[in-house]
Each structure stands twice: as C-alpha cells, then as structure tokens.
Amino acid sequence: MDQTAAFEAERPRLVGLAGKVLGDHAEAEDVVQQAWLRLARTDAAIESLPAWLTTVTTRLCLDRLKARSPLLVDDLAEHEHGVAQVTAGSSAEDPADHVALADAVGVALHVVLDRLTPAERVAFVLHDSFGFEFATIAGVLDTTPVAARKLASRARAKVAQPAAEDALADWQVVDAFMAAAREGDFERLLTLLAPDAVVRADRAAVLVGTPDRIEGRDAVAQFFNGAAHAALAVFVGDRPASAWFDRGQARVVFDFTLREGRVEQITFRAAPETLAEVVRRKGADRWN
C-alpha cells in the first residue's frame, strides 16, 4: 500500500480522535489534513504509520487547544513541540491499538473539558477515553509518565467537580447550540440535541410567528440549521437562554431545558412577563 492509500485508510480514525479532543468535527478534519501535509514532507523512516499519525495529530490538537486558550497556564507550555520530528519509535506502544476502545465522548463531557488546560485535556481524553498508557501520553506531551499521570488525575478531579460549575456548563451547551445554528452546522446540532428533543411555544410566541410545536431531534435540528442570526445570549431569571432581539428589544426568548449536557426542550416565549425577566449576559455578543 502506498503512502497516500495508507493515510486515507487511517483518516477516519484520526478524524475521530481529533474530534474527541477538540470537540469540533470541522476543526478535526483540518488538523488531520495538516498531519497529511507533514507526512508528505517528512523524510524520516517511520516504523509504524498509525502510531506516527496518531502522535502528530494529537500534538496538532494540543497546539489548537493552546491557541484557543492563550491565557491558560499550561504546565507543559514552557517549550514548543517539534511535531515535524516525531517518529513512532518514540512511543512505548502503538496508540492506534487503543482507538477502537474509545466510545463517543458525549456533549456533556466536552462541556466540562473546557475547564481543563490543554495538556490536562489531552491527557484525560487519551487515557480515560482511549485507554492509552501514560508512557504513550508522555511521549505525545514531551513529558514524563509521572507528570502525564498527574495531569490526567488533576483533569479527572476537575471533571468530577459538581454544582459550582453547573451554570457555566449550561451556558456552554446553550452557546454551542446557538453557534451551530447560526453557522449551519447540522451535525453539531444533532449531537447537542437529545433524541426526543422538542420545541414548544407559548401563545404570545405563536402569534408573532414561531411554530407551535416541533418534535424529534432531526426536525428540531432542521428548523434551527442556519437560523438564529439575531439571537443574543441572555438570562431569563437565573436560567441560560437566548433571545431574538429587534430594535434593541427582546421579542422572543429561546428557553432551554437541558438534560445531561444535551438540549431536551426549547420553548419559545414572548409573554410580557417572561420578556420582563430577560437580562443580557454581561459581555456577551452574537455567537461567532
């Protein structure tokens, strides 16, 4: 099998890995394409192509995570990672052997992963979702197995933190849903919706043109796909929500009910008493 065919055989696995680390399918595909370009340029002898590609892809994901969060203090960010010089022989095992063990990382998990530093996130996903040994993770992160274990442990403790972070997690799910709606990311909408998702509306919202009821994940995703361009992030009381604004005034509230990190119900509300509770989230703007 030539190099191109070998890479294409690995592409779906690599996109799945990058998608779980980054939480964004389009960004994952971009990272995997970068890995292909690095492979095409390398003259180094590669003992195991799956392992080499896994390591390069994961390190590229790490760079993306750091770019997203430049103000986070990452314990392993004291130096740059030489991705182009990676060889599979530096790993204690072939990471590709473990990818089949990974189940899909749920939306709720991606929400709490945003609490982690880039290195914590990579260590946690590779170990707890894919079953990589810490020796392998250490090779990816250019650190020691002991340090990799500590990163995963610290990440696990943050992921397990209840209560105090719940409101932030709810906001992140709402934000992710509205961003996917605005960008027309249908697949992302599907992942954020519960299978039995439903849209309802109060009488006032129906009178201004919203649907009375939409049932099922596919139907709800179709309705929101490419929509919500004028929606802004708001509070309705103490609940995370969004609202359609016209001439600076909230006209219809999108009131979210969440379950285990997914959208179970969206209720369109336009009753005056509900609109009176709407408060713009401080510093929020339209989803980009």
C-alpha positions as semicolon CSV with decimal commas, in nm:
position;residue;x (nm);y (nm);z (nm)
1;M;0,000;0,000;0,000
2;D;0,147;0,339;-0,096
3;Q;0,169;0,630;0,148
4;T;-0,142;0,808;0,018
5;A;-0,359;0,498;0,039
6;A;-0,221;0,415;0,383
7;F;-0,303;0,763;0,507
8;E;-0,657;0,754;0,365
9;A;-0,713;0,425;0,546
10;E;-0,619;0,600;0,872
11;R;-0,810;0,923;0,808
12;P;-1,147;0,825;0,965
13;R;-0,975;0,707;1,282
14;L;-0,766;1,024;1,304
15;V;-1,068;1,249;1,249
16;G;-1,248;1,063;1,526
17;L;-0,954;1,107;1,763
18;A;-0,913;1,478;1,683
19;G;-1,286;1,533;1,710
20;K;-1,294;1,390;2,060
21;V;-1,001;1,602;2,174
22;L;-1,118;1,926;2,009
23;G;-1,496;1,882;2,021
24;D;-1,529;2,020;1,668
25;H;-1,559;1,798;1,360
26;A;-1,459;2,064;1,106
27;E;-1,152;2,159;1,308
28;A;-1,066;1,791;1,345
29;E;-1,070;1,744;0,968
30;D;-0,843;2,046;0,930
31;V;-0,595;1,905;1,182
32;V;-0,588;1,569;1,007
33;Q;-0,518;1,742;0,677
34;Q;-0,225;1,917;0,844
35;A;-0,100;1,578;0,959
36;W;-0,112;1,459;0,597
37;L;0,092;1,757;0,484
38;R;0,354;1,684;0,749
39;L;0,365;1,322;0,641
40;A;0,411;1,423;0,278
41;R;0,705;1,643;0,375
42;T;0,887;1,407;0,609
43;D;1,191;1,209;0,500
44;A;1,223;1,026;0,832
45;A;1,187;0,649;0,848
46;I;0,851;0,565;1,004
47;E;0,833;0,236;1,189
48;S;0,456;0,244;1,242
49;L;0,249;0,484;1,034
50;P;-0,065;0,460;1,254
51;A;0,136;0,547;1,565
52;W;0,321;0,829;1,388
53;L;-0,003;0,980;1,261
54;T;-0,171;0,946;1,600
55;T;0,113;1,127;1,773
56;V;0,132;1,406;1,515
57;T;-0,245;1,454;1,508
58;T;-0,266;1,468;1,887
59;R;0,013;1,724;1,909
60;L;-0,153;1,937;1,645
61;C;-0,471;1,921;1,853
62;L;-0,272;2,031;2,156
63;D;-0,147;2,334;1,962
64;R;-0,506;2,419;1,867
65;L;-0,619;2,396;2,229
66;K;-0,339;2,627;2,338
67;A;-0,431;2,875;2,068
68;R;-0,790;2,876;2,190
69;S;-0,685;2,949;2,548
70;P;-0,369;3,161;2,533
71;L;-0,418;3,288;2,889
72;L;-0,430;2,943;3,048
73;V;-0,116;2,847;3,235
74;D;-0,025;2,506;3,095
75;D;0,228;2,309;3,299
76;L;0,382;2,179;2,979
77;A;0,381;2,501;2,779
78;E;0,737;2,600;2,864
79;H;0,857;2,473;2,530
80;E;0,727;2,411;2,176
81;H;0,655;2,065;2,045
82;G;0,862;1,960;1,744
83;V;0,579;1,791;1,556
84;A;0,769;1,753;1,230
85;Q;1,038;1,549;1,406
86;V;0,806;1,297;1,568
87;T;0,869;0,931;1,495
88;A;0,658;0,638;1,603
89;G;0,956;0,470;1,764
90;S;0,941;0,722;2,047
91;S;0,619;0,569;2,180
92;A;0,613;0,280;2,422
93;E;0,320;0,128;2,233
94;D;0,116;0,184;1,920
95;P;-0,162;0,431;2,015
96;A;-0,370;0,310;1,721
97;D;-0,423;-0,019;1,900
98;H;-0,636;0,157;2,161
99;V;-0,857;0,377;1,949
100;A;-1,111;0,101;1,897
101;L;-1,167;0,100;2,275
102;A;-1,294;0,458;2,276
103;D;-1,666;0,527;2,290
104;A;-1,803;0,859;2,170
105;V;-1,722;1,141;2,410
106;G;-2,059;1,290;2,500
107;V;-2,152;1,652;2,468
108;A;-2,165;1,685;2,846
109;L;-1,803;1,571;2,866
110;H;-1,695;1,826;2,605
111;V;-1,861;2,093;2,813
112;V;-1,657;2,010;3,123
113;L;-1,340;1,958;2,918
114;D;-1,342;2,332;2,860
115;R;-1,247;2,367;3,228
116;L;-0,913;2,199;3,166
117;T;-0,578;2,330;3,048
118;P;-0,475;2,197;2,705
119;A;-0,231;1,939;2,847
120;E;-0,485;1,823;3,108
121;R;-0,745;1,784;2,837
122;V;-0,519;1,578;2,611
123;A;-0,401;1,357;2,898
124;F;-0,755;1,299;3,021
125;V;-0,906;1,220;2,679
126;L;-0,621;0,992;2,572
127;H;-0,618;0,798;2,898
128;D;-0,980;0,792;3,013
129;S;-1,148;0,777;2,672
130;F;-0,893;0,584;2,466
131;G;-0,707;0,381;2,727
132;F;-0,357;0,500;2,631
133;E;-0,081;0,415;2,875
134;F;0,088;0,708;3,048
135;A;0,415;0,623;2,875
136;T;0,246;0,690;2,542
137;I;0,080;1,009;2,664
138;A;0,415;1,127;2,799
139;G;0,565;1,081;2,451
140;V;0,289;1,290;2,296
141;L;0,324;1,568;2,555
142;D;0,705;1,560;2,577
143;T;0,698;1,494;2,949
144;T;0,741;1,205;3,191
145;P;0,488;0,929;3,262
146;V;0,461;1,055;3,622
147;A;0,378;1,407;3,502
148;A;0,128;1,270;3,248
149;R;-0,041;1,070;3,525
150;K;-0,066;1,384;3,740
151;L;-0,217;1,579;3,452
152;A;-0,484;1,315;3,396
153;S;-0,554;1,293;3,769
154;R;-0,592;1,668;3,802
155;A;-0,819;1,674;3,496
156;R;-1,030;1,392;3,639
157;A;-1,078;1,587;3,961
158;K;-1,189;1,898;3,769
159;V;-1,430;1,697;3,554
160;A;-1,582;1,547;3,868
161;Q;-1,644;1,886;4,030
162;P;-2,021;1,922;4,071
163;A;-2,260;2,205;4,145
164;A;-2,043;2,516;4,134
165;E;-1,970;2,480;3,763
166;D;-2,317;2,367;3,656
167;A;-2,437;2,711;3,546
168;L;-2,125;2,758;3,334
169;A;-2,175;2,416;3,179
170;D;-2,534;2,504;3,090
171;W;-2,420;2,825;2,928
172;Q;-2,163;2,640;2,725
173;V;-2,423;2,397;2,591
174;V;-2,659;2,681;2,502
175;D;-2,375;2,876;2,340
176;A;-2,261;2,572;2,143
177;F;-2,615;2,508;2,019
178;M;-2,672;2,867;1,910
179;A;-2,333;2,885;1,739
180;A;-2,406;2,565;1,549
181;A;-2,747;2,702;1,448
182;R;-2,602;3,027;1,320
183;E;-2,318;2,854;1,134
184;G;-2,544;2,592;0,976
185;D;-2,355;2,305;1,142
186;F;-2,629;2,043;1,117
187;E;-2,421;1,753;1,250
188;R;-2,319;1,954;1,556
189;L;-2,681;2,042;1,621
190;L;-2,770;1,673;1,617
191;T;-2,501;1,593;1,873
192;L;-2,626;1,869;2,104
193;L;-2,990;1,758;2,092
194;A;-3,145;1,478;2,295
195;P;-3,310;1,210;2,075
196;D;-3,656;1,312;2,200
197;A;-3,592;1,686;2,172
198;V;-3,897;1,903;2,128
199;V;-3,974;2,268;2,056
200;R;-4,280;2,429;2,210
201;A;-4,415;2,784;2,218
202;D;-4,640;2,993;2,436
203;R;-4,942;3,165;2,280
204;A;-4,768;3,501;2,251
205;A;-4,475;3,347;2,061
206;V;-4,709;3,168;1,820
207;L;-4,885;3,496;1,749
208;V;-4,554;3,654;1,638
209;G;-4,479;3,364;1,404
210;T;-4,297;3,086;1,587
211;P;-4,400;2,722;1,536
212;D;-4,638;2,582;1,793
213;R;-4,451;2,251;1,822
214;I;-4,162;2,061;1,658
215;E;-4,086;1,706;1,766
216;G;-3,771;1,494;1,731
217;R;-3,401;1,567;1,707
218;D;-3,385;1,574;1,327
219;A;-3,681;1,808;1,291
220;V;-3,551;2,047;1,556
221;A;-3,204;2,050;1,402
222;Q;-3,353;2,118;1,058
223;F;-3,551;2,411;1,195
224;F;-3,252;2,576;1,363
225;N;-2,996;2,492;1,096
226;G;-2,865;2,822;0,958
227;A;-3,105;3,025;1,174
228;A;-3,086;3,240;1,488
229;H;-2,868;3,514;1,336
230;A;-3,030;3,782;1,550
231;A;-3,020;3,581;1,873
232;L;-2,823;3,707;2,173
233;A;-2,717;3,538;2,495
234;V;-2,939;3,626;2,791
235;F;-3,055;3,526;3,134
236;V;-3,422;3,456;3,194
237;G;-3,428;3,481;3,568
238;D;-3,131;3,260;3,655
239;R;-3,162;3,031;3,352
240;P;-2,927;3,033;3,050
241;A;-3,119;3,119;2,736
242;S;-3,105;3,324;2,419
243;A;-3,343;3,573;2,271
244;W;-3,433;3,724;1,936
245;F;-3,390;4,099;1,954
246;D;-3,546;4,363;1,731
247;R;-3,451;4,730;1,762
248;G;-3,276;4,660;2,089
249;Q;-3,572;4,485;2,250
250;A;-3,612;4,115;2,326
251;R;-3,908;3,986;2,125
252;V;-3,889;3,608;2,164
253;V;-3,696;3,408;2,424
254;F;-3,548;3,066;2,343
255;D;-3,582;2,899;2,683
256;F;-3,366;2,585;2,708
257;T;-3,425;2,273;2,913
258;L;-3,106;2,065;2,938
259;R;-3,052;1,705;3,039
260;E;-2,708;1,551;3,083
261;G;-2,544;1,816;2,868
262;R;-2,794;1,797;2,580
263;V;-3,088;2,009;2,476
264;E;-3,409;1,833;2,571
265;Q;-3,655;2,114;2,505
266;I;-3,660;2,467;2,367
267;T;-3,963;2,679;2,448
268;F;-4,031;2,997;2,254
269;R;-4,168;3,254;2,496
270;A;-4,299;3,601;2,414
271;A;-4,531;3,666;2,706
272;P;-4,465;4,012;2,853
273;E;-4,391;3,871;3,200
274;T;-4,120;3,646;3,052
275;L;-3,966;3,922;2,840
276;A;-3,951;4,138;3,152
277;E;-3,711;3,883;3,306
278;V;-3,465;3,895;3,015
279;V;-3,120;4,029;3,101
280;R;-2,834;4,036;2,852
281;R;-2,540;3,829;2,963
282;K;-2,259;4,066;3,060
283;G;-2,000;4,092;2,782
284;A;-2,197;3,860;2,553
285;D;-2,250;3,920;2,184
286;R;-2,379;3,719;1,895
287;W;-2,226;3,376;1,860
288;N;-1,931;3,388;1,621
